[in-house]
Amino acid sequence: AAALIRIGWDHVFEHLTKEGFSLDIAQLETLTAIEVDGPTHYLKSKMKQPVENGHTKFKSRMLLHLGWTVIHVPYFE
C-alpha cells in the first residue's frame, strides 16, 4: 500500500460496494479493485498453477459486470 501512495494512487482498504462485495483495495474514481488472493481463493489441485475456486471466479465476474477492473495478486507470486 505504501508503494501505491508513493505513486499517487488514491485508494481505500476493505471497501464494501453497494452490491455487498468486499474489496481488499479499491480506487473508487476509476472502479479499480486489487484483490490479494490467499490460499483459500484456490482449489487444491495437483496442477502446477493453482485454480481459482468458484466463489472467487463468481465475485470477479460480478465485479466486471458492474464496471470494475479487478487486479488479482495471488499469494504464490
C-alpha positions in Angstrom: 0.0 0.0 0.0 2.9 2.4 0.7 4.0 1.9 -2.9 0.6 2.9 -4.2 0.6 6.0 -2.0 4.1 7.0 -3.3 2.9 6.8 -6.9 -0.2 8.9 -6.1 -2.7 6.1 -6.5 -5.5 7.2 -4.2 -7.3 4.2 -2.7 -9.2 2.8 0.3 -8.8 -0.5 2.1 -11.7 -3.0 2.7 -14.2 -1.2 0.6 -17.8 -2.6 0.6 -19.6 -2.0 -2.7 -23.3 -1.0 -2.7 -23.9 -4.5 -4.0 -22.2 -6.0 -0.9 -18.9 -7.1 -2.3 -15.8 -6.6 -0.1 -12.7 -5.4 -1.9 -9.2 -5.5 -0.4 -8.1 -2.3 -2.1 -10.2 0.0 -4.2 -9.8 3.1 -6.2 -13.3 4.5 -6.3 -12.7 7.1 -9.0 -11.7 4.5 -11.6 -13.6 1.5 -10.2 -10.4 -0.4 -9.9 -10.0 -3.2 -7.4 -6.9 -5.0 -6.2 -7.7 -8.4 -4.7 -4.9 -10.1 -2.7 -5.9 -13.7 -3.0 -4.6 -16.1 -0.3 -4.7 -19.9 -0.4 -8.4 -20.0 0.4 -9.2 -18.5 -3.0 -7.9 -21.6 -4.8 -8.9 -25.2 -5.2 -6.5 -27.9 -4.0 -5.0 -29.3 -7.2 -2.1 -31.3 -8.4 -1.7 -28.9 -11.3 1.4 -26.7 -11.4 -0.7 -23.5 -11.2 -3.4 -23.3 -8.6 -7.0 -22.9 -9.9 -9.4 -20.2 -8.6 -12.4 -21.5 -6.7 -16.0 -20.8 -7.7 -16.5 -18.1 -5.2 -13.5 -16.1 -6.4 -14.5 -16.6 -10.1 -18.1 -15.5 -9.3 -17.0 -12.4 -7.5 -14.6 -11.4 -10.3 -17.3 -11.9 -12.9 -19.9 -9.9 -11.0 -17.5 -7.0 -10.4 -16.6 -7.0 -14.1 -20.3 -6.9 -15.0 -20.7 -3.9 -12.6 -17.9 -2.0 -14.3 -15.0 -2.7 -12.1 -11.5 -3.6 -13.3 -10.2 -6.3 -11.0 -6.4 -7.0 -10.5 -5.6 -10.2 -8.7 -2.4 -10.6 -6.7 -2.1 -14.3 -5.9 -0.3 -15.5 -2.8 2.1 -17.6 -4.8 3.6 -14.8 -6.9 
